[in-house]
């Protein structure tokens, strides 16, 4: 599954397209799709090389005024349905933590996508009007190193939406 992200691009990123994880390999940029259908390799500007996507583990923390637990759970379940890459969500009536994997070219792209997640889905998932209060973005190697050394977040198990 491939999803492009709407919105203005940060300065200096006119060539960048942010994408989320899709099954079966590297993310496909919209301009690459046309050449893929035509059976040709995408043309890279002279002297430029195409950067490979990497997986980033995202932990997004949000907080705000109290909301009914039933509504928070329902909203996070809808977010998980809308954004099927979510691993797990933990919530209380005034804060929540969302963990998932994102595929992006670099940390800046992964963080930009993560910072837009809550706002982009606020109305469709009926998320509480909370603000983002924390963001952690780490690469796959660092995530697995932390787990192996016995610190860092435990693997997302069980997957899903759970109260604190």
C-alpha positions in Angstrom: 0.0 0.0 0.0 1.4 3.4 -0.9 0.1 6.7 0.4 1.2 10.1 -0.6 1.0 12.9 2.0 -0.7 16.2 1.1 0.5 19.5 2.3 3.3 22.0 1.8 6.8 20.7 1.7 9.4 22.0 4.0 11.9 24.5 2.6 14.7 22.8 0.5 12.7 19.7 -0.2 11.1 20.5 -3.6 12.1 17.1 -5.0 11.0 15.1 -1.9 7.8 13.0 -1.7 7.0 11.5 1.6 5.5 8.0 1.7 4.5 5.4 4.2 5.4 1.8 4.4 4.0 -0.4 1.7 4.2 -4.1 1.4 6.8 -5.7 -0.8 9.8 -3.3 -0.9 10.9 0.2 -1.2 8.5 3.1 -1.4 7.5 4.2 -4.9 7.6 7.9 -5.7 4.7 9.1 -7.9 7.1 10.1 -10.8 8.6 6.5 -10.5 5.2 4.9 -10.9 4.9 6.2 -14.5 8.2 4.8 -15.5 7.5 1.5 -13.7 4.3 1.1 -15.7 6.2 1.8 -18.9 8.8 -0.8 -17.9 11.7 1.6 -17.8 14.0 2.7 -15.0 13.3 6.1 -13.6 15.7 8.7 -15.0 17.9 10.3 -12.3 19.4 13.7 -12.8 23.0 13.6 -13.9 25.4 12.9 -11.0 22.5 12.1 -8.6 21.8 8.8 -7.1 18.5 7.5 -5.8 18.5 7.2 -2.0 17.0 4.0 -0.6 14.2 4.2 2.0 14.8 3.1 5.5 12.4 2.0 8.3 12.1 4.3 11.3 10.3 3.4 14.6 8.0 6.3 15.6 6.7 7.0 19.1 4.2 9.9 19.0 2.9 11.3 22.3 -0.2 13.5 22.5 -1.9 15.2 25.5 -4.7 17.6 26.3 -7.9 18.1 28.1 -9.7 15.1 29.4 -12.0 13.2 27.1 -14.2 10.2 27.7 -12.1 7.0 27.6 -14.7 5.3 25.3 -14.3 8.2 22.8 -10.5 8.1 23.0 -10.5 4.3 22.3 -12.9 4.6 19.4 -10.9 7.4 17.9 -7.6 5.5 18.2 -9.2 2.4 16.7 -10.4 4.4 13.8 -6.9 5.9 13.4 -5.5 2.4 13.4 -8.0 1.5 10.6 -7.1 4.6 8.6 -3.4 4.2 9.2 -2.8 0.4 9.1 0.9 0.7 9.9 0.1 1.5 13.6 1.7 -1.2 15.9 0.1 -0.2 19.2 -1.6 2.7 20.9 -1.8 3.3 24.6 -4.2 5.8 26.0 -5.7 7.5 29.1 -8.4 10.2 29.3 -5.9 13.0 28.8 -3.0 11.5 26.8 -2.0 8.8 24.4 1.1 7.2 22.8 1.1 5.8 19.3 3.9 3.5 18.0 4.4 2.5 14.5 7.0 1.9 11.7 7.4 4.5 8.9 9.4 4.2 5.7 11.2 7.3 4.7 14.4 8.4 3.1 15.8 10.1 6.2 15.0 11.1 9.7 13.7 14.5 8.6 11.1 12.9 6.3 10.0 10.4 8.9 9.6 13.1 11.5 7.7 15.4 9.2 5.2 12.6 8.4 4.9 11.7 12.0 4.2 15.3 13.1 1.4 15.5 10.6 -0.3 12.2 11.5 -2.4 13.5 14.4 -3.6 16.6 12.6 -4.4 14.9 9.3 -6.6 12.3 11.0 -8.1 14.5 13.7 -11.5 15.0 11.9 -11.8 11.7 10.1 -10.9 9.6 13.1 -12.6 12.0 15.5 -9.4 12.3 17.6 -9.4 14.5 20.7 -8.1 18.1 20.1 -4.8 17.2 21.8 -1.4 18.6 20.9 1.7 16.6 20.1 3.9 16.7 23.2 6.6 14.2 22.3 8.2 12.5 19.3 10.9 9.9 19.1 12.2 8.7 15.7 14.8 6.0 15.7 16.2 3.9 12.9 15.5 0.1 12.8 19.1 -0.8 13.8 18.9 1.5 16.9 15.5 0.1 17.9 16.8 -3.5 17.7 20.0 -2.6 19.5 18.0 -1.1 22.4 15.8 -4.2 22.7 18.8 -6.5 22.6 20.5 -4.4 25.4 17.4 -4.6 27.6 16.3 -1.0 27.4 14.0 1.0 25.3 10.4 0.2 24.6 9.5 -3.5 24.5 8.3 -4.8 21.2 4.7 -3.8 20.4 2.9 -6.7 21.9 0.0 -7.1 21.9 -0.6 -5.1 18.8 -3.7 -2.8 19.0 -5.3 -0.1 21.1 -4.9 -0.5 24.9 -5.4 1.6 28.0 -2.4 2.5 30.1 
